[in-house]
Amino acid sequence: MGSLNLSRGRTIYLFSAVLTSVIMIFMLAKYHSLGVVDSLRLMCLVQLLFPIAAIDYKTQKIPNKLILILLILRLIIFGVEASVNSGRIVYLLKDYLIGALCVGGFFLIMLLVFRNSVGMGDVKLFAVIGLYQGLWGAINSVCFSLAVSFVIAVGLLATKSKDKKDVMSFGPPILAGTVIAICLSGM
């Protein structure tokens, strides 16, 4: 019986990842004039956010191993971006680093000032999202992630599934908010 749930969960996970990819490819191609490298960069981010969200949902922790994989992929993709966009590479690098520092810094302040608001994994994840999306893309992801988180929290409180003092995983709202931000803004 346990293996039946595991395979059902994996099937749902795989279906969600594929469906999200198809929707994103359609949205990026139809409404945003993104090149192949930019689309690849955003797809890598989203595809790795799926296991991060699933693990965070189950364990309340974001594994450093997956954050490290995201960073390594980002370095590889940045190398490709540097060869394709050599004239804009300084601007792009600055945008990505500012995005990582501002968004990661914001959540680090949240961690330090407000108890049990976010975890260190969320801080690291948002810093990496800044590296993938740049400042404005990451801000879009933060805003949509917070909106999704708010809707989920209100739903959980209204159904009395959770209490005000209970902890909620932020990984799934980060995934949903980032997908929404990418589909709507192309960043």
CORVEN-V402156 format. One record per helix or strand. SS is the DSSP state (2 for helix, 1 for strand). FROM is the first residue (numbers start at 0). TO is the last residue. If there is no record, write none. Layout:
<<SS & FROM & TO> <SS & FROM & TO>>
//
This chain:
<<2 & 1 & 30> <2 & 35 & 58> <2 & 63 & 83> <2 & 88 & 112> <2 & 119 & 157> <2 & 170 & 184>>
//
